[in-house]
Each structure stands twice: as C-alpha cells, then as structure tokens.
Amino acid sequence: MALRKLVAGNWKMNGTRAKLAELDGIVSAADAAPGVDVAICPPFTLIDAAVAAAPSLPIGAQDCHHAVQGAHTGCVSAEMIVDLGARYVILGHSERRTDQHETDRDARGKALAAFAAGLTAIICVGETGAQRDAGRAGIVVAGQLEGSIPATGTAANLVIAYEPVWAIGSGRTPSLAEVKEMHGLIRAKLEAILGIEGAGVRILYGGSVNPGNAAELLAVPDVDGALVGGASLTAAQFVPIIEAAAAL
Ligand code: PGA
C-alpha cells in the first residue's frame, strides 16, 4: 500500500529568528506539492514564530516531556507544544538517546504524552555502525520498536523514522537493498504490534538524505517519506527533496 509521503525537516539545535526566512521557499514548495505532507521541526525557541510565519506549514518539536506539567526545570510538555500550534514531535532521536541517555521506555512515555495532547509522534529508531557490522541491525531495531511504540499508536498519531546512527550527518547511507529490507522488517513489526493500524503508519528514512539521493531513497518500498537534518536547514537544499517526493 502506497502511503502519502511525509518530508520532515529536523533543524536540531540550529537557527535563530533570522533562519525563519527559509520557510518562505519551503511553504511555496509545499503548496506546489499537495500530494505530499511537509513539516519543519525547529528548536523550541522558534516554534511560536514559525507557526506565525508559516501558518499553512505543519510545525513540530524535537522532544517533549512525558508528564503533563510539574517540577521539571527546563522541560517542555506536549500540551505546551500544542498550545503554540505545532502538530508533530520527534521522539527518541539517536542524539537524545546518546546525549540525554534516553531509552525506548522514555520514548514510549513521551509518545503517550504526545498522543494525549493531540500531537503526532515521530519515533526514531536505528542501529549503530557496530551493531550493523555485527549483523544485529534488525534485532536492535525490532527491540526499539517493541520498547517504544504504545499500543494506542495509530496511522494518524504515529510515524516511525528509521535512522541508522552511522548515517546521520555522515554523508553515508545504507544501500537501497538495506533500506528496503529494514523498512520491510519495520512494517511487519508495526503490524505485529498495532494490527491493521500498523499498515498505515508511515515509515520515514533518515540519515544523510540530500537532493542527490532523495528520489532513489523515496522510491524504495515502504519508505513513506524522509526525516531530513542538515539538508532541511535551507530552502535551496530542502525544496528539491520535497519535489522528489512529489514526483513519485
Ligand atoms: P542528517 O540528520 O540528515 O543531517 O543526516 C538526520 C536526522 O538526524 O534526523
């Protein structure tokens, strides 16, 4: 089943208000691609201004807390993100798993909070280079899916991003055959965990997606979009990726 593609940009810890000028070109490209969903996930500090600058463009956050509110200095709840007009939240990104020691269980708790607030959670999974070299990529990713996906996940409130850790920011990507194999495994796992809903959950590929490789990656079966880091920071790089999705 071909699902509607989602091309999401993860700005990570990049951008001050001047960066929002990039949204003009991204909005134009999104408007010209009605068959594709486009989203930008800027830092928390830019969400409010991004929603104001680009009201038609779905905006997302890059993390949320599992609790609704309370004594959690420096943290941001899903409800606060919704309050700004954002619609997505990236959870369990490998940089947070490394830098903030987040676990599958953390990602699951945050996803439940996101669902309760009405956000769509983009849960990230992916093996390290050492795990792939050891032939364990499939087992690692299957375990991450089992540990992080709530049973209440649906095609509407959940997106999975397969991001091999060794491909993020490295300029290296898995072969198309490796992407196909892993996305097929993820699809089967989603259907095992979520039943029929699992067939409709979009599976994004992420890790060094750029204008040169987007078309071939997006054409792989069960690749339902892309989560783009570095190449989402400028309209010049991100727009061709949106166009590649629209051309399929
Ligand atoms: P990259 O990052 O596109 O810069 O490799 C992707 C990601 O971490 O989401």
Residues whose N, C-alpha, C, O or C-beta is under 5 A from the ligand:
A	BS01	PGA	N10 A167 I168 G169 S170 G206 G207 S208 V209 L227 V228 G229 G230 A231
